[in-house]
């Protein structure tokens, strides 16, 4: 199994931002030095509250590339509907070059209306159909920019190159690859640099519903999932498996192409895990579930009791049994083994720097996960026999 760290940087206590960055670097360096597969930075905007405090995962990735040697550098995610597609393609390609081909590209459509409407009015989440068309067109342009020497595009939102622009320069001889040699009108563009990884870095779409899962599979994208229970994830994994198998005309193993994010806090005792981190994950889930409700936390067919307010059931006991990797190393090992057994999970991202968390407690948890959990998960059968 490959392990990544989901670095959803938060600042609920409103520390100086340089302190926040230094804590993030400490996590990044630790994971790199201890052979974790990947680290993933997030994109959120206007979050003065402090629940989500990183606006640019690519700039975080540049900093990480300069400070690390081997860890792969991901974004979970770039909200591509917020960005000019050519500029985003250039920035990702440059990061891939700077990191010597260590980039994992995470993409998404956005979840918060406050962000979407103010970053790009065309991305308004109130019009989901339009938002998806923008997402699809943006991704199409990014792929063209990475994989074609010269490209053009004409769509609903973007037209490249801009029409009727005449290019004449003695040091740029007319070439039918990119200009009309009769009129010198530019007909195609070339993005520099291309990514280090050919034809482009792996692409991971953050997905939730069945339609987005199926679309990702049919379009050759890996997927990142987060909150649901094991039983609910099983259905999602199977949707992806079936769609990918049909699209690629081969048998795709369950779990292939899927990465799962889980909230993690490892401690010496179950009680200590709840004491040190329980309040902080509950606060974050209250933030998320304010819009989503509790549906993503429910097993298929489960009915929750009626409550006065939609989040009245949201407490530690409700969450813990459903999707938290909170507890002793032994408990967390067993929960991950369940994910492997039920889902054939191959990629796990864990997160522990929750809003309000003490950084030293967070680092202690990461180190316990590294020292006491990962080695037991990746034991082969002969090692297990020796250990027993």
C-alpha positions as CSV (number, residue, x, y, z in Angstrom):
1,X,0.0,0.0,0.0
2,X,1.2,3.5,-0.8
3,X,0.8,6.1,2.0
4,X,0.4,9.8,1.4
5,X,-0.2,12.8,3.7
6,X,-3.2,15.0,3.0
7,X,-1.9,18.3,4.2
8,X,-5.1,20.3,4.5
9,X,-3.4,23.3,6.2
10,X,-5.6,25.0,8.8
11,X,-5.3,27.9,11.1
12,X,-8.2,27.9,13.6
13,X,-6.0,29.5,16.3
14,X,-4.8,32.3,13.9
15,X,-1.1,31.7,14.3
16,X,1.2,34.0,12.3
17,X,1.2,32.6,8.8
18,X,5.0,32.0,8.8
19,X,4.4,29.7,11.8
20,X,1.8,27.8,9.8
21,X,4.2,27.4,6.9
22,X,7.0,26.2,9.1
23,X,4.7,23.6,10.7
24,X,3.7,22.4,7.2
25,X,7.3,22.2,6.1
26,X,8.0,20.1,9.2
27,X,5.3,17.6,8.2
28,X,6.5,17.6,4.6
29,X,10.2,17.0,5.5
30,X,9.3,14.3,7.9
31,X,7.3,12.4,5.3
32,X,10.0,12.7,2.7
33,X,12.7,11.6,5.1
34,X,10.7,8.5,6.1
35,X,9.8,7.4,2.6
36,X,6.1,8.3,2.4
37,X,4.9,8.1,-1.2
38,X,3.3,11.5,-1.5
39,X,2.1,14.7,0.2
40,X,-1.0,16.6,-1.0
41,X,-1.7,20.4,-0.5
42,X,-5.1,22.0,-0.8
43,X,-6.7,25.0,-2.4
44,X,-9.3,27.2,-0.6
45,X,-10.0,30.9,-0.6
46,X,-11.4,33.7,1.6
47,X,-11.3,31.4,4.7
48,X,-10.7,34.1,7.3
49,X,-12.2,31.7,9.9
50,X,-9.2,29.4,9.7
51,X,-10.7,26.1,8.7
52,X,-8.8,25.9,5.5
53,X,-5.8,28.3,5.0
54,X,-3.8,27.2,1.9
55,X,-4.7,29.1,-1.2
56,X,-2.2,27.7,-3.7
57,X,-1.1,24.1,-3.6
58,X,1.2,24.6,-6.5
59,X,3.3,27.2,-4.7
60,X,3.4,24.9,-1.7
61,X,4.6,22.3,-4.1
62,X,7.4,24.5,-5.3
63,X,8.6,25.0,-1.8
64,X,8.3,21.3,-1.1
65,X,10.2,20.4,-4.3
66,X,13.1,22.6,-3.2
67,X,13.3,21.0,0.3
68,X,12.6,17.3,-0.4
69,X,14.4,14.6,-2.4
70,X,11.9,11.8,-3.2
71,X,8.3,12.4,-2.0
72,X,5.7,12.9,-4.8
73,X,4.0,16.3,-4.6
74,X,0.2,16.4,-5.2
75,X,-2.6,18.8,-5.0
76,X,-5.9,17.8,-3.5
77,X,-6.9,19.7,-5.3
78,X,-6.4,22.4,-7.9
79,X,-9.9,23.8,-8.3
80,X,-9.5,24.1,-12.1
81,X,-12.7,25.9,-12.7
82,X,-11.2,28.9,-10.9
83,X,-8.2,29.2,-13.2
84,X,-7.1,30.1,-16.7
85,X,-6.4,26.7,-18.2
86,X,-3.2,27.6,-20.0
87,X,-1.7,29.4,-17.0
88,X,-2.6,26.4,-14.8
89,X,-1.1,23.9,-17.3
90,X,2.1,26.0,-17.5
91,X,2.4,26.2,-13.7
92,X,1.9,22.4,-13.2
93,X,4.4,21.6,-16.0
94,X,7.0,24.0,-14.4
95,X,6.5,22.3,-11.0
96,X,6.9,18.9,-12.6
97,X,10.2,20.1,-14.1
98,X,11.4,21.7,-10.8
99,X,10.6,18.5,-8.9
100,X,12.2,16.2,-11.5
101,X,8.9,14.6,-12.4
102,X,7.4,14.1,-8.9
103,X,4.0,15.8,-9.5
104,X,0.6,14.2,-9.0
105,X,-2.1,16.5,-10.4
106,X,-5.3,16.7,-8.3
107,X,-8.3,18.4,-9.9
108,X,-11.8,19.4,-8.7
109,X,-14.8,21.5,-9.4
110,X,-15.1,23.4,-6.1
111,X,-17.5,22.9,-3.2
112,X,-17.9,26.4,-1.7
113,X,-20.0,29.0,-3.4
114,X,-18.2,31.9,-1.7
115,X,-15.1,30.8,-3.4
116,X,-16.5,29.9,-6.8
117,X,-18.5,33.0,-7.5
118,X,-15.6,35.3,-6.5
119,X,-12.8,33.4,-8.3
120,X,-14.7,32.9,-11.6
121,X,-18.3,33.8,-12.1
122,X,-18.6,31.1,-14.7
123,X,-17.9,28.6,-12.0
124,X,-20.9,29.5,-9.9
125,X,-21.9,26.3,-8.1
126,X,-25.6,27.2,-8.3
127,X,-25.4,26.1,-11.9
128,X,-23.9,22.7,-11.6
129,X,-24.3,21.8,-15.3
130,X,-22.4,24.9,-16.4
131,X,-19.8,24.3,-13.7
132,X,-19.2,20.8,-15.0
133,X,-18.9,22.0,-18.6
134,X,-16.3,24.6,-17.5
135,X,-14.5,21.8,-15.6
136,X,-14.5,19.5,-18.6
137,X,-13.3,22.2,-21.1
138,X,-10.6,23.4,-18.7
139,X,-9.2,19.9,-18.4
140,X,-9.4,19.3,-22.2
141,X,-7.3,22.5,-22.7
142,X,-4.8,21.5,-20.1
143,X,-4.2,18.1,-21.7
144,X,-3.8,19.7,-25.1
145,X,-1.3,22.1,-23.8
146,X,0.8,19.3,-22.2
147,X,0.6,16.7,-25.0
148,X,0.5,18.7,-28.3
149,X,3.5,20.6,-29.7
150,X,1.1,23.2,-31.0
151,X,-2.6,23.3,-30.1
152,X,-5.8,25.2,-30.7
153,X,-9.2,25.1,-29.0
154,X,-12.6,26.6,-29.6
155,X,-15.2,26.0,-26.9
156,X,-18.0,27.5,-24.9
157,X,-15.7,29.3,-22.5
158,X,-12.3,29.6,-24.2
159,X,-10.9,30.1,-27.7
160,X,-7.2,29.6,-28.3
161,X,-5.4,31.3,-29.9
162,X,-7.2,34.6,-29.8
163,X,-8.5,35.1,-33.4
164,X,-7.2,37.5,-35.9
165,X,-3.8,38.1,-34.3
166,X,-1.0,38.6,-36.8
167,X,2.5,37.5,-35.7
168,X,5.5,38.8,-37.6
169,X,9.0,38.7,-36.2
170,X,12.3,38.2,-38.0
171,X,13.5,35.8,-35.3
172,X,10.4,33.7,-35.6
173,X,10.1,32.5,-39.2
174,X,6.6,31.7,-40.4
175,X,5.8,28.1,-39.9
176,X,2.6,26.3,-40.9
177,X,2.7,24.5,-37.5
178,X,1.4,27.6,-35.8
179,X,0.6,30.4,-38.4
180,X,-1.3,30.8,-41.6
181,X,1.7,31.4,-43.9
182,X,-0.4,33.5,-46.2
183,X,-1.7,35.9,-43.6
184,X,0.7,35.3,-40.7
185,X,-2.3,34.9,-38.4
186,X,-1.6,32.7,-35.4
187,X,-3.5,29.5,-35.6
188,X,-1.9,27.5,-32.8
189,X,0.0,28.0,-29.6
190,X,2.7,26.1,-27.8
191,X,3.1,25.9,-24.1
192,X,6.5,25.9,-22.5
193,X,7.7,23.9,-20.7
194,X,6.1,20.6,-21.2
195,X,5.8,18.4,-18.1
196,X,8.8,16.2,-17.2
197,X,6.5,13.2,-17.0
198,X,5.2,12.1,-20.4
199,X,2.6,12.6,-21.7
200,X,1.7,14.4,-18.4
201,X,1.7,13.7,-14.7
202,X,-0.9,11.4,-13.2
203,X,-4.3,13.1,-12.8
204,X,-6.6,12.5,-9.8
205,X,-10.1,13.9,-9.7
206,X,-11.7,14.5,-6.3
207,X,-15.0,12.7,-6.6
208,X,-18.1,12.0,-4.5
209,X,-21.3,11.1,-6.4
210,X,-21.8,8.2,-8.8
211,X,-21.9,10.4,-11.9
212,X,-18.5,12.0,-11.2
213,X,-16.9,8.7,-10.3
214,X,-18.1,7.1,-13.5
215,X,-17.1,10.1,-15.6
216,X,-13.5,10.0,-14.1
217,X,-13.2,6.3,-14.9
218,X,-14.4,6.7,-18.5
219,X,-12.0,9.6,-19.0
220,X,-8.8,7.9,-17.8
221,X,-8.6,9.7,-14.5
222,X,-7.7,8.4,-11.1
223,X,-9.9,9.3,-8.2
224,X,-9.7,10.6,-4.7
225,X,-12.5,9.9,-2.2
226,X,-12.8,10.9,1.4
227,X,-15.6,10.6,4.0
228,X,-17.9,7.6,3.4
229,X,-18.1,4.4,5.5
230,X,-16.5,1.2,4.2
231,X,-19.9,-0.1,3.1
232,X,-20.7,3.1,1.2
233,X,-17.2,3.2,-0.3
234,X,-17.6,-0.4,-1.6
235,X,-20.3,0.8,-3.9
236,X,-18.3,3.7,-5.1
237,X,-15.2,1.6,-5.7
238,X,-17.3,-0.9,-7.7
239,X,-18.8,1.9,-9.9
240,X,-15.3,3.1,-10.7
241,X,-14.1,-0.4,-11.3
242,X,-16.9,-1.3,-13.7
243,X,-16.7,2.0,-15.7
244,X,-12.9,1.8,-16.0
245,X,-13.0,-1.8,-17.1
246,X,-15.6,-1.0,-19.8
247,X,-13.7,2.1,-20.9
248,X,-10.3,0.3,-21.2
249,X,-11.7,-3.1,-22.3
250,X,-9.9,-5.0,-19.6
251,X,-10.5,-6.3,-16.2
252,X,-9.6,-3.5,-13.7
253,X,-9.0,-4.7,-10.1
254,X,-11.1,-3.2,-7.4
255,X,-9.2,-0.4,-5.8
256,X,-7.0,0.3,-8.8
257,X,-6.9,4.1,-9.6
258,X,-8.5,5.1,-6.3
259,X,-6.9,7.0,-3.4
260,X,-8.8,7.3,-0.1
261,X,-8.4,10.1,2.4
262,X,-9.0,9.2,6.1
263,X,-8.8,11.4,9.2
264,X,-6.1,9.9,11.4
265,X,-4.8,10.4,14.9
266,X,-2.7,7.7,16.6
267,X,-2.0,7.8,20.3
268,X,-0.9,5.5,23.1
269,X,-4.5,4.8,24.1
270,X,-8.0,5.1,22.6
271,X,-8.9,7.7,25.3
272,X,-5.8,9.8,24.5
273,X,-6.7,9.9,20.8
274,X,-10.2,11.3,21.6
275,X,-8.9,13.7,24.2
276,X,-6.2,15.2,22.0
277,X,-7.9,15.3,18.7
278,X,-11.6,14.5,19.0
279,X,-12.9,18.0,19.5
280,X,-10.9,19.3,16.6
281,X,-12.1,16.8,14.0
282,X,-15.7,17.3,15.2
283,X,-15.3,21.1,14.7
284,X,-14.0,20.5,11.2
285,X,-16.8,18.1,10.3
286,X,-19.4,20.6,11.6
287,X,-17.9,23.1,9.1
288,X,-18.2,20.6,6.2
289,X,-21.5,19.1,7.2
290,X,-23.2,22.5,7.5
291,X,-23.7,22.3,3.8
292,X,-23.6,18.6,3.2
293,X,-25.5,17.2,6.1
294,X,-24.7,13.7,7.4
295,X,-25.5,11.8,4.3
296,X,-21.9,11.0,3.4
297,X,-21.4,9.4,6.7
298,X,-24.2,6.9,6.4
299,X,-24.2,3.2,5.4
300,X,-26.3,2.3,2.3
301,X,-29.9,2.1,3.4
302,X,-29.2,3.5,6.8
303,X,-31.9,5.8,8.3
304,X,-30.9,8.2,11.1
305,X,-33.3,9.2,13.8
306,X,-35.1,12.5,13.5
307,X,-33.4,15.4,15.2
308,X,-34.3,19.0,15.7
309,X,-31.2,20.2,13.8
310,X,-29.4,18.3,11.1
311,X,-26.1,18.1,12.9
312,X,-27.4,17.0,16.4
313,X,-26.1,13.5,15.9
314,X,-22.6,14.7,15.0
315,X,-20.4,13.8,17.9
316,X,-17.2,11.7,18.4
317,X,-19.0,8.4,18.8
318,X,-21.0,8.9,15.7
319,X,-17.9,9.6,13.6
320,X,-15.4,7.2,15.1
321,X,-17.1,4.0,14.2
322,X,-17.8,5.2,10.7
323,X,-14.6,6.7,9.3
324,X,-12.0,7.8,11.8
325,X,-8.5,6.2,12.1
326,X,-8.3,7.4,15.7
327,X,-6.9,5.2,18.4
328,X,-3.9,3.0,19.3
329,X,-1.6,1.7,16.6
330,X,-3.2,-1.7,16.8
331,X,-6.7,-0.2,16.3
332,X,-5.6,1.8,13.3
333,X,-3.8,-1.2,11.8
334,X,-7.0,-3.2,12.1
335,X,-9.1,-0.5,10.5
336,X,-6.7,-0.1,7.5
337,X,-6.6,-3.9,7.1
338,X,-10.4,-3.7,6.9
339,X,-10.0,-1.2,4.1
340,X,-7.6,-3.5,2.3
341,X,-9.8,-6.5,2.8
342,X,-13.1,-4.9,1.7
343,X,-11.9,-2.5,-0.9
344,X,-8.5,-3.8,-2.0
345,X,-7.3,-0.3,-1.1
346,X,-4.0,0.5,-2.6
347,X,-3.5,4.3,-1.9
348,X,-4.3,5.9,1.5
349,X,-3.9,9.5,2.4
350,X,-4.1,10.4,6.1
351,X,-4.7,13.8,7.7
352,X,-4.1,14.9,11.2
353,X,-3.3,18.6,11.3
354,X,-7.0,19.5,12.1
355,X,-8.2,23.0,12.9
356,X,-7.0,23.9,16.4
357,X,-4.7,20.9,16.8
358,X,-1.5,21.3,18.8
359,X,1.3,20.9,16.3
360,X,3.4,18.8,18.6
361,X,0.5,16.4,19.2
362,X,0.0,16.3,15.4
363,X,3.7,15.4,14.8
364,X,3.6,12.8,17.6
365,X,0.6,11.2,15.9
366,X,2.3,11.2,12.4
367,X,5.4,9.6,13.9
368,X,3.4,6.9,15.7
369,X,1.6,6.2,12.4
370,X,5.0,6.0,10.6
371,X,6.7,3.8,13.2
372,X,3.9,1.6,14.5
373,X,1.3,1.4,11.7
374,X,2.9,1.6,8.3
375,X,5.4,-1.3,8.9
376,X,2.6,-3.6,10.0
377,X,0.4,-2.8,7.1
378,X,3.1,-3.5,4.5
379,X,4.3,-6.8,6.1
380,X,4.2,-9.6,3.6
381,X,2.9,-13.1,4.5
382,X,6.4,-14.4,5.4
383,X,7.0,-11.4,7.7
384,X,3.6,-11.9,9.3
385,X,4.6,-15.5,10.1
386,X,7.8,-14.4,11.7
387,X,6.1,-11.6,13.6
388,X,3.6,-14.1,15.1
